[in-house]
Amino acid sequence: QVQLVESGGGLVQPGGSLRLSCVASGRTFSSYVMGWFRQAPGSEREFVASITFHGSSAYYAVSVKGRFTISRDNAKNTVYLQMNSLTPEETAVYYCAAARRWTNYGRNRNEYESWGQGTQVTVSS
């Protein structure tokens, strides 16, 4: 397993942008599919975006497609989530996660074996 540490969360106004980062420990980062999930209070943890081992393919939840971009830099053991045009409804704790297989476009949280501690994103005026 890898250890994951997210950063970049904070308070942003509606319509604003944030970039989240997630740094992984170890030397096998490129062996993992990476995903971003989020969880609002009282809600299930939901899929946001995923990216394949070397970044050749990415997949997004319908609600964020066109506004969010997932990317990775394997030389830095880091995956990013650029979030634009944020809405208050997207206030949540955002988690990055690592999986060894690319199945179901990375949407299934049960496929992920390692999770970060989460970073809070609050969208409010």
N, C-alpha and C positions, 0 to 999 in steps of 0.2 A: 504494500500500500504506500501511497504518498501522503504527505502532510500538506495541507492547503491553508493558506492565509489570505483572506480577502482584505482589501482596503479601497478607499475612494468614496465611501458612502458619506451622506451628510444631508443638510437641509438645502432644498432648491425650490425656487418658485415654479408655479405651473408654467409650462412651456419651456422650461430650462433644460439644461443638459448636465449629465455627470458621466464620468468614465470610471468604471470599477476595474480593479486589477485583482488578480489571484496568482500568488506565487506558490509553486510546488517545490517540495524538497526532493532530493534524489536525482539520479542521472538517467531516469527512464521516462521522462515526461512525454516524449514523443510516442510512447507505447500506450498512451491513454487518450481516449475520447474525453473531451471536456464539455461540461454543461454548466449553465446558469439556471438556477431556480429561484423562486421568491415565495415568501409566506407572509401574508398579512394577518393581523390578530384575528383569531377565530376562524381562520380559513385553512384549507389544505395547502400544502406546499405544491406550487405549480411550476410547470416547465416554462422556461423563457427562451432559451437558445442553446444550441449545441454545435460542436465543431469537431471534425474528424482529426485523425492523428497528426497529419501534417498541414491541416487547414485547407485542404482542397475542396471540402464541402461544408456547408453550414445549414442549419435548419432553425426556423423560428416559430414561436407561437403566433397564431394569426393576429392576436391583439398587439403585437409589437413589431410585426414585419413592416419594413420600410422606415422605422424610427430607431430601432436598435441594431447594432452591429457587433457581432462576436468575432474576435480575432485571437491569434496566438503567436507567440514568439518562442519557438522551442529552444533557441539559444539562451534565452533568459528564463526558461521554465515558467512562463507567464501566459495567462489567458486574460483577455480584456473583454469588457462589455461597455460599448459606447451607447449611451442612452440619450436620445433627443426628444424634444416635445413631450416632456413628462407631464403626467396628469396626477391629481391628488389620489386617484384610485390606485396608483402604482406605488403608493407608500407601503413599504414592506421591508422585511429583512431579506437581503439577497445573498444566496449561497452559491459557491462554485462547487463542483463535484467532478470526480474522475471515474471513468469506467474503462474496462479492458476491451469491450466489444462495442461495435457500432451496430446496434439493433434498433429497429423502430425509430430511426432518425434521431436517436438519443433522447427521445421524449419520456421514456419510462424511468422514473426515479429509482425504481427497484434494481435497475441495472448498475447503478453507481455504487462503488465500494468505498470511496473516500469522500468526505465532506469537510468544507471549511467551517469556521465558527459563525460565519455570517457577518454582513455589514448592513447597518440600518440606512435606508433611503427614505427620507421624508419629503414629500412634495406638498408645499403649503405656502400660501401668501401671508 
